[in-house]
Amino acid sequence: MIPITPTDAFPSPFLPPKWVPHPLNRASHRLVNAMLGRALLKPPPEPRTTAAEEVLRVERLSVPGAPEEISFRLRRGEIVGLAGLVGSGRTSLLRALAGADSGAVGRLVVRGRERPWPRSVRSALRSGIALAPEERSQGLVASLSAAANVWLTDMAAVASGPVRRDRLRLRRAAETMGPLDFDVRRLREPAGAFSGGSQQKLVVGKWLHRRPAVLLMDEFVRGIDVGAKAQMLAVVTRLAARGMSIIVVSSELEELVDVADRVLVLARGRLIGELDGAEASVDRILRLVFDVEAAAEKGPAA
Amino acid sequence: MVRTYGVVLAFVLLVAVVAAASPGFATKTNIFNLFSQWAPAGIMAVAMTFVILTGGFDLSIANGFSLCAVTAAAVGRTEAPAVAFLAALGVGCAIGLANGLLVAGVRINPFIATIGTGFILGGITLVATGNVAYTVDNPGFATVGAGRWHGFPYSGMILVACLCAGGLVLARTVYGQAVYAVGGNAEASRLSGIRVGATIGSTYVLSGLSMGVAGSITASQLSSAQANINPDIVFDVITIVVVGGTSLTGGVGSMWRTAIGLGIIATISNAFSLADVNPSYQDIVKGSIIIGALALDATMRRWAGRARPGWATRAPPRRSGRFPIAGDRDP
């Protein structure tokens, strides 16, 4: 995916003077740099080999409506992508893992400790699993201010007992959102008044201060402009580098493949493949998926 | 600015007009009497603000309030007034818990649930009293309701205290923030780890407690109580909250708006009484006010929605079917 829009070719002078690693594959970015006549973009970091400890293990997860049980693992600092067509069960899986939907059963081991399968969001949070939902309308309370939204996940931390400390909350929100290139001067405005990219940053940012062990990001780059997309991908990479494990879902497979260390491929509710960083490509994912889809089409007809 | 504070202007103009039209309005006695007269409704409006902010409704307050007043009077005949009022509070709390469990636990639509409990409470009160009034002879019982301090009624002080306490809780506490969050978007609040059920249920408990306080005051004011004291009070209370600008869909509003709403309704009511107008005309005017206030609210929200970017670009929310009350609707 070669960016040829003005946003990427002429970055705004107001952007901070640091290079945001752009998630292009290496050939494309060399082409772009050649076209522009200067090294605008740094090559993406080499794929990390994580020999870190296991932080999440899901065994025999049965999501209501899925035909098969799913098992997978996640290591500390690893970014795992969930790829699949719309309707393949990616969001259901994330929601089941985060306690957002009830009815799922399975074995869950977080940080080496066996936990009961989360039956509520609060239960999942106690286990260290947080969800940045698919729809921004589910991730933010539009009528509350951005600062309030950022600290909605931990209101007690910016309060003295039952009493809120709104100035402290504003300061802490600025600390959290500043590194995400969010305009901290606007933190007092209602969250509904921001653009899609800023709202997406809020949806993710509100979990950062709680430092979950596993952050689930559902459609984390949907409906946002290219610049914001690059920033979001940089955020994900940075978080993983600091030790957070992330499961990302995106219908934009190029982004998914570039940011993920490993890709789990889902089709019709089944886990049909696991591709390691080097071998993961949009091509292979689509081939896996369409093999299953074709077989399913032929099946009833045969 | 106009949208936010227009209602204050409306109130000031209203007071000016009424004071000019009826010389008896702007006297200390009349104003203090208004405080005493509207204390029960006002106190229930404080709690109703919490309920409406979470997107709910409590339509059981008329019968709940009667039951609490009857409890206070019944106990007050033999026990000390303090014990009687505590009993009324206890009954109110129980009513609130029942409503809260039905709405937040069983997830019944609050309209239906509270209409239902309202009927049940009305029946209980009739059965308990045999449709006869309980009177209290103890003069100490009447102090709270009828007593005054330099002319200002104790019941008015309780009203002001409740308004201030309620306002502080909404504006300054974590609980208040949870109320606004749940009312603004219940699903997003749930996904953020807020206890949505407890928040919604607790507002009904507050409403129940307010029934206890209001019932105690009324029983004390009249030194008696009976079933069906004021069946229309529920509409007065909801009008008070809504006229002030608190949105019925939840998530938007404040306690000062309820205070202004109380002032507006009390002033209009008083204007009619002073002018000696047929009470039926009051009902026509009250109904028109409710419709007018809601129409204005809806129109202003539409204008605000058109002007601001970002609202229109939200994807339709995915419903998990968990909390049908309030939540992810356009304000």
Boltz contact constraints between the chains, C-beta under 6 A:
constraints:
  - contact:
      token1: [A, 100]
      token2: [B, 191]
      max_distance: 6.0
  - contact:
      token1: [A, 121]
      token2: [B, 190]
      max_distance: 6.0
  - contact:
      token1: [A, 121]
      token2: [B, 191]
      max_distance: 6.0
  - contact:
      token1: [A, 121]
      token2: [B, 193]
      max_distance: 6.0
  - contact:
      token1: [A, 122]
      token2: [B, 193]
      max_distance: 6.0
  - contact:
      token1: [A, 125]
      token2: [B, 193]
      max_distance: 6.0
  - contact:
      token1: [A, 133]
      token2: [B, 191]
      max_distance: 6.0
  - contact:
      token1: [A, 135]
      token2: [B, 315]
      max_distance: 6.0
  - contact:
      token1: [A, 135]
      token2: [B, 317]
      max_distance: 6.0
  - contact:
      token1: [A, 135]
      token2: [B, 318]
      max_distance: 6.0
  - contact:
      token1: [A, 137]
      token2: [B, 314]
      max_distance: 6.0
  - contact:
      token1: [A, 137]
      token2: [B, 317]
      max_distance: 6.0
  - contact:
      token1: [A, 137]
      token2: [B, 328]
      max_distance: 6.0
  - contact:
      token1: [A, 138]
      token2: [B, 187]
      max_distance: 6.0
  - contact:
      token1: [A, 138]
      token2: [B, 188]
      max_distance: 6.0
  - contact:
      token1: [A, 138]
      token2: [B, 191]
      max_distance: 6.0
  - contact:
      token1: [A, 140]
      token2: [B, 188]
      max_distance: 6.0
  - contact:
      token1: [A, 141]
      token2: [B, 181]
      max_distance: 6.0
  - contact:
      token1: [A, 141]
      token2: [B, 184]
      max_distance: 6.0
  - contact:
      token1: [A, 141]
      token2: [B, 185]
      max_distance: 6.0
  - contact:
      token1: [A, 141]
      token2: [B, 188]
      max_distance: 6.0
  - contact:
      token1: [A, 143]
      token2: [B, 184]
      max_distance: 6.0
  - contact:
      token1: [A, 143]
      token2: [B, 251]
      max_distance: 6.0
  - contact:
      token1: [A, 143]
      token2: [B, 252]
      max_distance: 6.0
  - contact:
      token1: [A, 144]
      token2: [B, 184]
      max_distance: 6.0
  - contact:
      token1: [A, 152]
      token2: [B, 181]
      max_distance: 6.0
  - contact:
      token1: [A, 152]
      token2: [B, 192]
      max_distance: 6.0
  - contact:
      token1: [A, 153]
      token2: [B, 192]
      max_distance: 6.0
  - contact:
      token1: [A, 153]
      token2: [B, 193]
      max_distance: 6.0
  - contact:
      token1: [A, 155]
      token2: [B, 174]
      max_distance: 6.0
  - contact:
      token1: [A, 155]
      token2: [B, 177]
      max_distance: 6.0
  - contact:
      token1: [A, 159]
      token2: [B, 174]
      max_distance: 6.0
  - contact:
      token1: [A, 162]
      token2: [B, 173]
      max_distance: 6.0
  - contact:
      token1: [A, 162]
      token2: [B, 174]
      max_distance: 6.0
  - contact:
      token1: [A, 163]
      token2: [B, 172]
      max_distance: 6.0
  - contact:
      token1: [A, 163]
      token2: [B, 173]
      max_distance: 6.0
  - contact:
      token1: [A, 164]
      token2: [B, 172]
      max_distance: 6.0
  - contact:
      token1: [A, 164]
      token2: [B, 174]
      max_distance: 6.0
  - contact:
      token1: [A, 192]
      token2: [B, 310]
      max_distance: 6.0
  - contact:
      token1: [A, 192]
      token2: [B, 311]
      max_distance: 6.0
  - contact:
      token1: [A, 193]
      token2: [B, 308]
      max_distance: 6.0
  - contact:
      token1: [A, 193]
      token2: [B, 310]
      max_distance: 6.0
  - contact:
      token1: [A, 194]
      token2: [B, 310]
      max_distance: 6.0
